[in-house]
Amino acid sequence: MYATVSSKGQITLPKIIRNQLGLNEGTRLDLEVVDGSLRGRPVSRTALDILGALRQPGREAVSVEEMKEAVEAAAAARYRDSEADSA
């Protein structure tokens, strides 16, 4: 598979490679040269990378207990749905 380097030094990874690695827009890659070849891998995101990603201006914050209850309710609903599908 080939990619071309642009005048700005950018490359476009072929879709098949992006899909295989689960790369989306904005994914950071760690690149290194190994024995004359370019090696890259996605960088794992940290909590600091996603800080504020879920914040919605104007929406009141919820407590940890409310979040826990919502997760438990969603899990129970998913379990009920899977049980109904298999019946």
N, C-alpha and C positions, 0 to 999 in steps of 0.2 A: 504494500500500500504506500502511496506517495502523498506528500504534502509539500506545498511550496512556501518558501519564506517570502513575506511581502517586503516592500521597501522600508517599512517601519520595524522589521524584525519579527513580525507576527506570523503565526502559522494557524491554519484551521485543521483541527483533528478530524479525520473521517468519522462520519456518523456511527459506523459499526464499532469503532474504538471507543467513542464516547458512551455508547450504549453498554458495551461490555464492562466498562469501568464505572458506570453510573455517574458520569460527569454531566453536570448541568451548568448553565450560565452562572458565572461567578465562582465556580469551583477553583480553589487554589491548588497548584501543583508544585511539588518539590522536584526540581530538576537537577541532575548531575551528569557529568561525563564519566563513563566507565569504559576503559579500554577503547577509546575513540568512538564510542556510541553514546547517544543521548538516552538517559533513563529518567523516567518521570513517574510519579505516583501522587494520587490525591492526598492532600493534607487533611488530617482529621480535624474537625471543628472542635473548638473548646467552648466552654460556657461563656467566656468573654466574647467570642465571635458572634454569638447569637443574643447577647445582652440587649434587651429592648425590642427584640424581633416580634414579640407578641403584644406589645403595648399598643393600645388603641385609645388615642386621645378622646376625652369625653366619656369614657367608659370607666365605671367604678371598679377598683381592684377587688379581687376575691381572696378569701382566706385560703390557707393551705387545706383546712378541713373541707371547705366548699369544693376545692379542686379534687380532693380525695373522693368525696361523695360522687362527683360528676364522673370520675374515671370508673368507679365501682358500678355506677348505674349503666354506663356505656358498655362495660365488660359483660354485665348481666344481660343486657339487651342483645349483644352480639351472640352470647351463648344461647339465649332463647331462640334467636333467629337461626342459628346453625342446627339446633335440635329440630326445629320445625322443617328445615330444608331436608334433613336426613330421614324424616318420618314419612 
